[in-house]
Amino acid sequence: MDETMNPQAIWETLGPYLLPFGLRAIGALVLVVVGLRIAGWLSGLVRKQSARNLQIDVTLSNFFASLVQWAIIAAVAIATLQVFGVQATSFVAVLGALTLAIGLSMQGALGNIASGVMIMVFRPYKLGDFIEAAGVSGTVKDITLFQTILATPDNIKVIVPNSQAIDDVIKNYSGFDQRRVDVTFGIDYDDDMDKAIRIIQAVIAEDDRILKDPEPFVRVVNLGDSSVDIATRSWVVSGDYWPVRLDITHKVKAAFDREGISIPYPHRTFVQKVAAE
């Protein structure tokens, strides 16, 4: 039997190398598992402690928790390399040499991090706000280092990269405490305009959610091709916008029907030619 194939000979040759490497691999595995658990635990702890401080809202709480988690993961990665003999100084030197290449290849990721910081600083929106960003509308559910997570009105999860959100026009429908509800009604030219205005004003006055100041606006704003258009502009608390808008539309239509006010709708006239016999 060839001595080179002898298991004892192989172990005597490779053992001095495999044993230290195996121990390092086990140590690195333990370090990674423990480090990830610590990252998750500290992230949760930061989130809980921030929630107890009334001066820190949920948006900042989640962002800080995400920041702590990624910082610990980075530290674990450096420590793991050190287990295999890669010195921190060497790692920093290599990292510095690769910074340009990494920056070019990860422009999107780095841009998302920078944009996430800008979102935290300038606060164009926060958790719970209904916004439109990057062409998508939804309620802000979470803001992390890299992305903003939205829930659409039909509860679809949409992930918007922070760089796209901050670079585009942001509409924050929850940004102010009050919003104006605009609804326009068209009535027939043969109907009484003043009567229609009084009906609309009565519907608005009965709704306690509509603010008295600013005073609601009800005026004729346009003489259309087939209707007289009456515009209503009422101010409400932002959270009441859609309920009030839907209720005004429903109640005014019902009141018009009771009072004999008609709302014009398109008519089609069909002309049939009959050939002469």
BALOBA-1460 file (C-alpha; in Angstrom, 3 decimals):
// residues 277
<rec num="1" residu="m" x="0.000" y="0.000" z="0.000"/>
<rec num="2" residu="d" x="1.285" y="3.416" z="-1.014"/>
<rec num="3" residu="e" x="2.280" y="5.397" z="2.048"/>
<rec num="4" residu="t" x="0.818" y="8.529" z="0.495"/>
<rec num="5" residu="m" x="-2.644" y="6.914" z="0.674"/>
<rec num="6" residu="n" x="-2.202" y="5.839" z="4.279"/>
<rec num="7" residu="p" x="-4.802" y="7.665" z="6.421"/>
<rec num="8" residu="q" x="-2.322" y="8.043" z="9.242"/>
<rec num="9" residu="a" x="0.233" y="9.553" z="6.901"/>
<rec num="10" residu="i" x="-2.386" y="11.929" z="5.466"/>
<rec num="11" residu="w" x="-3.431" y="12.995" z="8.957"/>
<rec num="12" residu="e" x="0.174" y="13.517" z="10.019"/>
<rec num="13" residu="t" x="0.679" y="15.698" z="6.946"/>
<rec num="14" residu="l" x="-2.573" y="17.695" z="6.972"/>
<rec num="15" residu="g" x="-3.493" y="17.474" z="10.640"/>
<rec num="16" residu="p" x="-1.365" y="20.432" z="11.763"/>
<rec num="17" residu="y" x="-3.227" y="22.579" z="9.215"/>
<rec num="18" residu="l" x="-6.754" y="21.158" z="9.383"/>
<rec num="19" residu="l" x="-7.103" y="21.182" z="13.153"/>
<rec num="20" residu="p" x="-6.382" y="24.906" z="13.640"/>
<rec num="21" residu="f" x="-8.536" y="25.771" z="10.614"/>
<rec num="22" residu="g" x="-11.404" y="23.656" z="11.918"/>
<rec num="23" residu="l" x="-11.230" y="25.279" z="15.323"/>
<rec num="24" residu="r" x="-11.214" y="28.706" z="13.693"/>
<rec num="25" residu="a" x="-14.168" y="27.774" z="11.499"/>
<rec num="26" residu="i" x="-16.142" y="26.606" z="14.522"/>
<rec num="27" residu="g" x="-15.199" y="29.769" z="16.400"/>
<rec num="28" residu="a" x="-16.229" y="31.923" z="13.432"/>
<rec num="29" residu="l" x="-19.564" y="30.094" z="13.154"/>
<rec num="30" residu="v" x="-20.268" y="30.595" z="16.852"/>
<rec num="31" residu="l" x="-19.272" y="34.260" z="16.545"/>
<rec num="32" residu="v" x="-21.624" y="34.809" z="13.601"/>
<rec num="33" residu="v" x="-24.574" y="33.076" z="15.286"/>
<rec num="34" residu="v" x="-24.075" y="34.913" z="18.591"/>
<rec num="35" residu="g" x="-23.380" y="38.211" z="16.825"/>
<rec num="36" residu="l" x="-26.574" y="38.011" z="14.765"/>
<rec num="37" residu="r" x="-28.588" y="37.179" z="17.869"/>
<rec num="38" residu="i" x="-27.055" y="40.106" z="19.711"/>
<rec num="39" residu="a" x="-27.799" y="42.385" z="16.736"/>
<rec num="40" residu="g" x="-31.448" y="41.346" z="16.758"/>
<rec num="41" residu="w" x="-31.696" y="41.664" z="20.553"/>
<rec num="42" residu="l" x="-30.096" y="45.124" z="20.685"/>
<rec num="43" residu="s" x="-32.214" y="46.272" z="17.746"/>
<rec num="44" residu="g" x="-35.358" y="45.231" z="19.616"/>
<rec num="45" residu="l" x="-34.078" y="46.829" z="22.813"/>
<rec num="46" residu="v" x="-33.446" y="50.147" z="21.052"/>
<rec num="47" residu="r" x="-36.937" y="49.995" z="19.570"/>
<rec num="48" residu="k" x="-38.526" y="49.329" z="22.981"/>
<rec num="49" residu="q" x="-36.540" y="52.003" z="24.817"/>
<rec num="50" residu="s" x="-37.277" y="54.559" z="22.102"/>
<rec num="51" residu="a" x="-40.976" y="53.747" z="22.317"/>
<rec num="52" residu="r" x="-40.906" y="54.693" z="26.012"/>
<rec num="53" residu="n" x="-39.505" y="58.132" z="25.221"/>
<rec num="54" residu="l" x="-42.349" y="60.394" z="24.142"/>
<rec num="55" residu="q" x="-39.910" y="62.714" z="22.366"/>
<rec num="56" residu="i" x="-38.914" y="59.957" z="19.918"/>
<rec num="57" residu="d" x="-41.620" y="58.871" z="17.486"/>
<rec num="58" residu="v" x="-41.936" y="55.422" z="15.937"/>
<rec num="59" residu="t" x="-40.264" y="56.521" z="12.699"/>
<rec num="60" residu="l" x="-37.002" y="57.444" z="14.410"/>
<rec num="61" residu="s" x="-37.254" y="54.419" z="16.684"/>
<rec num="62" residu="n" x="-37.318" y="51.972" z="13.782"/>
<rec num="63" residu="f" x="-34.559" y="53.840" z="11.961"/>
<rec num="64" residu="f" x="-32.237" y="53.812" z="14.989"/>
<rec num="65" residu="a" x="-32.953" y="50.118" z="15.546"/>
<rec num="66" residu="s" x="-32.061" y="49.358" z="11.922"/>
<rec num="67" residu="l" x="-28.887" y="51.447" z="12.222"/>
<rec num="68" residu="v" x="-27.769" y="49.577" z="15.376"/>
<rec num="69" residu="q" x="-28.474" y="46.207" z="13.781"/>
<rec num="70" residu="w" x="-26.405" y="46.915" z="10.666"/>
<rec num="71" residu="a" x="-23.542" y="48.393" z="12.731"/>
<rec num="72" residu="i" x="-23.326" y="45.216" z="14.831"/>
<rec num="73" residu="i" x="-23.470" y="43.024" z="11.722"/>
<rec num="74" residu="a" x="-20.539" y="44.987" z="10.268"/>
<rec num="75" residu="a" x="-18.567" y="44.545" z="13.517"/>
<rec num="76" residu="v" x="-19.297" y="40.807" z="13.480"/>
<rec num="77" residu="a" x="-18.028" y="40.561" z="9.900"/>
<rec num="78" residu="i" x="-14.739" y="42.261" z="10.840"/>
<rec num="79" residu="a" x="-14.347" y="40.061" z="13.942"/>
<rec num="80" residu="t" x="-15.004" y="36.942" z="11.863"/>
<rec num="81" residu="l" x="-12.223" y="37.875" z="9.464"/>
<rec num="82" residu="q" x="-9.916" y="38.404" z="12.411"/>
<rec num="83" residu="v" x="-10.622" y="34.848" z="13.564"/>
<rec num="84" residu="f" x="-9.125" y="33.646" z="10.280"/>
<rec num="85" residu="g" x="-6.041" y="35.775" z="10.812"/>
<rec num="86" residu="v" x="-7.027" y="38.864" z="8.851"/>
<rec num="87" residu="q" x="-5.913" y="41.805" z="11.009"/>
<rec num="88" residu="a" x="-8.224" y="44.758" z="11.420"/>
<rec num="89" residu="t" x="-5.554" y="47.145" z="10.113"/>
<rec num="90" residu="s" x="-5.128" y="45.018" z="7.025"/>
<rec num="91" residu="f" x="-8.860" y="44.824" z="6.582"/>
<rec num="92" residu="v" x="-9.199" y="48.599" z="6.815"/>
<rec num="93" residu="a" x="-6.390" y="49.045" z="4.294"/>
<rec num="94" residu="v" x="-8.024" y="46.619" z="1.853"/>
<rec num="95" residu="l" x="-11.394" y="48.234" z="2.459"/>
<rec num="96" residu="g" x="-9.932" y="51.631" z="1.671"/>
<rec num="97" residu="a" x="-8.409" y="50.319" z="-1.544"/>
<rec num="98" residu="l" x="-11.743" y="48.835" z="-2.590"/>
<rec num="99" residu="t" x="-13.861" y="51.820" z="-1.585"/>
<rec num="100" residu="l" x="-13.975" y="53.267" z="-5.087"/>
<rec num="101" residu="a" x="-14.856" y="49.955" z="-6.699"/>
<rec num="102" residu="i" x="-17.477" y="49.177" z="-4.087"/>
<rec num="103" residu="g" x="-18.899" y="52.670" z="-4.379"/>
<rec num="104" residu="l" x="-19.246" y="52.352" z="-8.136"/>
<rec num="105" residu="s" x="-20.850" y="48.932" z="-7.935"/>
<rec num="106" residu="m" x="-23.169" y="49.856" z="-5.050"/>
<rec num="107" residu="q" x="-24.202" y="53.364" z="-5.965"/>
<rec num="108" residu="g" x="-27.853" y="52.443" z="-5.516"/>
<rec num="109" residu="a" x="-27.396" y="50.906" z="-2.052"/>
<rec num="110" residu="l" x="-25.202" y="53.738" z="-0.774"/>
<rec num="111" residu="g" x="-27.591" y="56.260" z="-2.265"/>
<rec num="112" residu="n" x="-30.471" y="54.594" z="-0.432"/>
<rec num="113" residu="i" x="-28.595" y="54.869" z="2.873"/>
<rec num="114" residu="a" x="-27.854" y="58.555" z="2.301"/>
<rec num="115" residu="s" x="-31.471" y="59.135" z="1.303"/>
<rec num="116" residu="g" x="-32.657" y="57.300" z="4.418"/>
<rec num="117" residu="v" x="-30.599" y="59.648" z="6.564"/>
<rec num="118" residu="m" x="-32.088" y="62.632" z="4.702"/>
<rec num="119" residu="i" x="-35.599" y="61.307" z="5.334"/>
<rec num="120" residu="m" x="-34.828" y="61.085" z="9.043"/>
<rec num="121" residu="v" x="-33.352" y="64.601" z="9.116"/>
<rec num="122" residu="f" x="-35.885" y="66.500" z="6.970"/>
<rec num="123" residu="r" x="-38.901" y="64.324" z="7.836"/>
<rec num="124" residu="p" x="-40.949" y="64.642" z="4.636"/>
<rec num="125" residu="y" x="-43.105" y="61.809" z="6.001"/>
<rec num="126" residu="k" x="-43.346" y="59.493" z="9.016"/>
<rec num="127" residu="l" x="-44.939" y="56.205" z="9.949"/>
<rec num="128" residu="g" x="-48.698" y="56.238" z="9.460"/>
<rec num="129" residu="d" x="-48.715" y="59.044" z="6.869"/>
<rec num="130" residu="f" x="-50.526" y="58.489" z="3.581"/>
<rec num="131" residu="i" x="-48.135" y="59.615" z="0.849"/>
<rec num="132" residu="e" x="-47.437" y="59.445" z="-2.848"/>
<rec num="133" residu="a" x="-43.759" y="58.843" z="-3.635"/>
<rec num="134" residu="a" x="-42.048" y="57.513" z="-6.768"/>
<rec num="135" residu="g" x="-45.465" y="57.273" z="-8.417"/>
<rec num="136" residu="v" x="-46.902" y="55.004" z="-5.684"/>
<rec num="137" residu="s" x="-49.543" y="55.912" z="-3.098"/>
<rec num="138" residu="g" x="-49.907" y="54.219" z="0.269"/>
<rec num="139" residu="t" x="-49.601" y="54.371" z="4.039"/>
<rec num="140" residu="v" x="-46.038" y="54.390" z="5.391"/>
<rec num="141" residu="k" x="-45.508" y="51.180" z="7.364"/>
<rec num="142" residu="d" x="-41.737" y="51.246" z="7.889"/>
<rec num="143" residu="i" x="-38.621" y="53.279" z="7.038"/>
<rec num="144" residu="t" x="-35.264" y="51.479" z="7.065"/>
<rec num="145" residu="l" x="-31.762" y="52.396" z="5.954"/>
<rec num="146" residu="f" x="-32.470" y="51.250" z="2.418"/>
<rec num="147" residu="q" x="-36.190" y="51.475" z="1.737"/>
<rec num="148" residu="t" x="-39.614" y="52.816" z="2.607"/>
<rec num="149" residu="i" x="-42.386" y="50.251" z="2.898"/>
<rec num="150" residu="l" x="-45.904" y="51.318" z="1.906"/>
<rec num="151" residu="a" x="-49.295" y="49.631" z="2.123"/>
<rec num="152" residu="t" x="-51.645" y="50.604" z="-0.703"/>
<rec num="153" residu="p" x="-55.352" y="51.225" z="0.028"/>
<rec num="154" residu="d" x="-56.061" y="47.613" z="-1.047"/>
<rec num="155" residu="n" x="-53.288" y="46.408" z="1.322"/>
<rec num="156" residu="i" x="-50.570" y="45.571" z="-1.187"/>
<rec num="157" residu="k" x="-47.038" y="45.833" z="0.171"/>
<rec num="158" residu="v" x="-44.910" y="48.193" z="-1.934"/>
<rec num="159" residu="i" x="-41.186" y="48.682" z="-1.320"/>
<rec num="160" residu="v" x="-39.825" y="52.041" z="-2.501"/>
<rec num="161" residu="p" x="-36.028" y="52.570" z="-2.450"/>
<rec num="162" residu="n" x="-35.231" y="55.618" z="-0.348"/>
<rec num="163" residu="s" x="-33.233" y="57.211" z="-3.172"/>
<rec num="164" residu="q" x="-36.263" y="57.122" z="-5.493"/>
<rec num="165" residu="a" x="-38.555" y="58.453" z="-2.781"/>
<rec num="166" residu="i" x="-36.329" y="61.417" z="-1.912"/>
<rec num="167" residu="d" x="-35.436" y="62.265" z="-5.524"/>
<rec num="168" residu="d" x="-39.055" y="62.421" z="-6.701"/>
<rec num="169" residu="v" x="-41.930" y="64.701" z="-5.778"/>
<rec num="170" residu="i" x="-43.460" y="63.579" z="-2.464"/>
<rec num="171" residu="k" x="-47.130" y="64.242" z="-1.752"/>
<rec num="172" residu="n" x="-47.898" y="63.836" z="1.937"/>
<rec num="173" residu="y" x="-51.674" y="63.784" z="2.313"/>
<rec num="174" residu="s" x="-51.255" y="63.526" z="6.086"/>
<rec num="175" residu="g" x="-48.733" y="66.350" z="6.314"/>
<rec num="176" residu="f" x="-51.194" y="68.910" z="7.680"/>
<rec num="177" residu="d" x="-53.921" y="68.602" z="10.283"/>
<rec num="178" residu="q" x="-56.656" y="69.858" z="7.946"/>
<rec num="179" residu="r" x="-57.656" y="69.160" z="4.338"/>
<rec num="180" residu="r" x="-60.182" y="70.708" z="1.988"/>
<rec num="181" residu="v" x="-62.927" y="68.525" z="0.550"/>
<rec num="182" residu="d" x="-63.853" y="69.652" z="-2.975"/>
<rec num="183" residu="v" x="-67.033" y="68.242" z="-4.529"/>
<rec num="184" residu="t" x="-68.779" y="69.691" z="-7.597"/>
<rec num="185" residu="f" x="-72.420" y="69.024" z="-8.493"/>
<rec num="186" residu="g" x="-74.034" y="69.689" z="-11.857"/>
<rec num="187" residu="i" x="-77.720" y="70.600" z="-12.032"/>
<rec num="188" residu="d" x="-80.049" y="71.078" z="-14.971"/>
<rec num="189" residu="y" x="-80.446" y="74.554" z="-16.473"/>
<rec num="190" residu="d" x="-84.183" y="74.437" z="-15.764"/>
<rec num="191" residu="d" x="-83.640" y="73.876" z="-12.023"/>
<rec num="192" residu="d" x="-83.496" y="76.584" z="-9.350"/>
<rec num="193" residu="m" x="-79.806" y="77.361" z="-8.643"/>
<rec num="194" residu="d" x="-80.495" y="79.098" z="-5.327"/>
<rec num="195" residu="k" x="-82.603" y="76.178" z="-4.111"/>
<rec num="196" residu="a" x="-79.831" y="73.727" z="-5.020"/>
<rec num="197" residu="i" x="-77.284" y="75.851" z="-3.147"/>
<rec num="198" residu="r" x="-79.508" y="75.941" z="-0.039"/>
<rec num="199" residu="i" x="-79.866" y="72.143" z="-0.152"/>
<rec num="200" residu="i" x="-76.100" y="71.671" z="-0.338"/>
<rec num="201" residu="q" x="-75.516" y="74.178" z="2.469"/>
<rec num="202" residu="a" x="-78.041" y="72.339" z="4.669"/>
<rec num="203" residu="v" x="-76.277" y="69.000" z="4.088"/>
<rec num="204" residu="i" x="-72.917" y="70.560" z="4.990"/>
<rec num="205" residu="a" x="-74.322" y="72.308" z="8.090"/>
<rec num="206" residu="e" x="-75.675" y="68.997" z="9.429"/>
<rec num="207" residu="d" x="-72.258" y="67.332" z="9.348"/>
<rec num="208" residu="d" x="-70.383" y="68.017" z="12.603"/>
<rec num="209" residu="r" x="-67.087" y="66.830" z="11.067"/>
<rec num="210" residu="i" x="-67.003" y="69.851" z="8.739"/>
<rec num="211" residu="l" x="-65.220" y="72.800" z="10.319"/>
<rec num="212" residu="k" x="-66.962" y="76.148" z="10.668"/>
<rec num="213" residu="d" x="-63.695" y="78.027" z="10.200"/>
<rec num="214" residu="p" x="-62.770" y="78.363" z="7.382"/>
<rec num="215" residu="e" x="-66.377" y="78.804" z="6.310"/>
<rec num="216" residu="p" x="-67.624" y="76.260" z="3.745"/>
<rec num="217" residu="f" x="-67.802" y="77.535" z="0.165"/>
<rec num="218" residu="v" x="-70.842" y="76.800" z="-2.028"/>
<rec num="219" residu="r" x="-71.060" y="78.765" z="-5.297"/>
<rec num="220" residu="v" x="-71.896" y="78.424" z="-8.967"/>
<rec num="221" residu="v" x="-68.531" y="78.114" z="-10.687"/>
<rec num="222" residu="n" x="-69.280" y="77.125" z="-14.261"/>
<rec num="223" residu="l" x="-71.981" y="77.109" z="-16.922"/>
<rec num="224" residu="g" x="-71.271" y="73.914" z="-18.769"/>
<rec num="225" residu="d" x="-72.619" y="72.533" z="-22.016"/>
<rec num="226" residu="s" x="-75.398" y="70.629" z="-20.264"/>
<rec num="227" residu="s" x="-75.257" y="71.649" z="-16.594"/>
<rec num="228" residu="v" x="-74.851" y="74.443" z="-14.096"/>
<rec num="229" residu="d" x="-71.888" y="73.449" z="-11.933"/>
<rec num="230" residu="i" x="-71.989" y="74.197" z="-8.200"/>
<rec num="231" residu="a" x="-68.697" y="73.735" z="-6.314"/>
<rec num="232" residu="t" x="-68.423" y="72.958" z="-2.614"/>
<rec num="233" residu="r" x="-65.231" y="73.430" z="-0.594"/>
<rec num="234" residu="s" x="-65.282" y="72.301" z="3.015"/>
<rec num="235" residu="w" x="-62.451" y="71.971" z="5.518"/>
<rec num="236" residu="v" x="-62.126" y="68.883" z="7.707"/>
<rec num="237" residu="v" x="-59.582" y="67.112" z="9.901"/>
<rec num="238" residu="s" x="-57.296" y="65.138" z="7.576"/>
<rec num="239" residu="g" x="-58.477" y="61.787" z="8.895"/>
<rec num="240" residu="d" x="-62.103" y="62.639" z="7.988"/>
<rec num="241" residu="y" x="-61.369" y="63.536" z="4.367"/>
<rec num="242" residu="w" x="-62.708" y="60.430" z="2.602"/>
<rec num="243" residu="p" x="-65.674" y="59.733" z="4.914"/>
<rec num="244" residu="v" x="-66.886" y="63.335" z="4.569"/>
<rec num="245" residu="r" x="-66.352" y="63.416" z="0.803"/>
<rec num="246" residu="l" x="-68.342" y="60.216" z="0.299"/>
<rec num="247" residu="d" x="-71.104" y="61.287" z="2.692"/>
<rec num="248" residu="i" x="-71.539" y="64.716" z="1.053"/>
<rec num="249" residu="t" x="-71.842" y="63.116" z="-2.378"/>
<rec num="250" residu="h" x="-74.417" y="60.589" z="-1.172"/>
<rec num="251" residu="k" x="-76.515" y="62.966" z="0.947"/>
<rec num="252" residu="v" x="-76.661" y="65.773" z="-1.626"/>
<rec num="253" residu="k" x="-77.790" y="63.336" z="-4.333"/>
<rec num="254" residu="a" x="-80.505" y="61.981" z="-2.024"/>
<rec num="255" residu="a" x="-81.617" y="65.529" z="-1.117"/>
<rec num="256" residu="f" x="-81.722" y="66.547" z="-4.784"/>
<rec num="257" residu="d" x="-83.969" y="63.561" z="-5.535"/>
<rec num="258" residu="r" x="-86.364" y="64.519" z="-2.718"/>
<rec num="259" residu="e" x="-86.514" y="68.168" z="-3.770"/>
<rec num="260" residu="g" x="-86.825" y="67.551" z="-7.507"/>
<rec num="261" residu="i" x="-83.362" y="68.822" z="-8.481"/>
<rec num="262" residu="s" x="-82.056" y="66.846" z="-11.449"/>
<rec num="263" residu="i" x="-78.447" y="66.007" z="-12.272"/>
<rec num="264" residu="p" x="-77.938" y="65.924" z="-16.047"/>
<rec num="265" residu="y" x="-76.348" y="62.908" z="-17.662"/>
<rec num="266" residu="p" x="-75.382" y="62.250" z="-21.284"/>
<rec num="267" residu="h" x="-78.173" y="61.293" z="-23.680"/>
<rec num="268" residu="r" x="-77.821" y="59.621" z="-27.026"/>
<rec num="269" residu="t" x="-80.199" y="60.130" z="-29.906"/>
<rec num="270" residu="f" x="-80.328" y="57.453" z="-32.593"/>
<rec num="271" residu="v" x="-81.488" y="58.473" z="-36.050"/>
<rec num="272" residu="q" x="-82.489" y="55.700" z="-38.414"/>
<rec num="273" residu="k" x="-82.871" y="56.349" z="-42.095"/>
<rec num="274" residu="v" x="-85.596" y="54.463" z="-43.894"/>
<rec num="275" residu="a" x="-85.110" y="53.945" z="-47.594"/>
<rec num="276" residu="a" x="-87.975" y="55.172" z="-49.781"/>
<rec num="277" residu="e" x="-89.948" y="52.458" z="-51.511"/>
